[in-house]
């Protein structure tokens, strides 16, 4: 991202150093530099955006949202609206997230991910302006296959939410057919990975499942998992109606905690090989980071319905022994 020519050499130098620190996962140090820059130039939208990135990585979601809102008030664009939308979606605020995804898509119609995210999080009428915006983008000939697939899936999602199943299936079928041409999903590779995870846990001296020590005032996590169309969304919606429960949809809660573990080995993503390298203190530190994320909501229970959490359930238990797992299976 290009910095403004109006910035002083001091600020430019600090920002460049902060970007290096970001890549090195040294978020606290980088945030200090960005915060100093924002104090010197409080009306620069890009500085506020980059500050928000550090705040988000540190789990300071409220402050990250405020920085992005300030950035948008100064210079609204697809980037800051999209980022704010993703944070709000992670925090279980779909309608607010959808609004910002819509703004991001309006600023940059080539950002088709925002179109799909907007349709997934929002509730729109098939005759509404939002639907027409996506449909108009679909009619353009310049779309890449992945963009064309996303737009079809977005329209299908809106039809489905309007209980128009035939219309939804038509768009879903088109989107799926297109996506198959560039999808590199390999079932055999996924099966092999799962087998490796099972073998890795069997090789560990895996202590007996600890007894829950959660107090009445502490936040606990429930992970719902299962195949698509098995009822995970319905269950989360039902649980979310309780005053002590906050549903956060298909969040990055578990994956971000595993990334936190991976960073201790100077890796971006958690790998199966890390299982044998993690110490009890490593699990504890990343588990505390996980709970730090959910404490934001101020609720007794947090419910996450990321379908593919099942792959790392063993890790979830190591991160937070008080977690509860709900396995939904469709019959037939």
Secondary structure, DSSP 8 states (H G I E B T S, - for coil): ----TTS-HHHHHHHHHHHHHHHTT-HHHHHHHHHHHHHH-TT-HHHHHHHHHHHHHTT-HHHHHHHHHHHHHHS--HHHHHHHHHHHHHTT-HHHHHHHHHHHHHH-TT-HHHHHHHHHHS---TTSHHHHHHHHHHH-TT--HHHHHHHHHHHHHHHHHTT-HHHHHHHHHHHHHHHTTT----HHHHHHHHHHHHHHHHHS-----------TTS-EEEEEEE-TTSSHHHHHHHHHTSTTEEE--S-SHHHHHHHHHHHTTT-SS--GGGGGT--HHHHHHHHHHHHHHHGGG--SEEEE--GGGGGGHHHHHHH-TT-EEEEE----
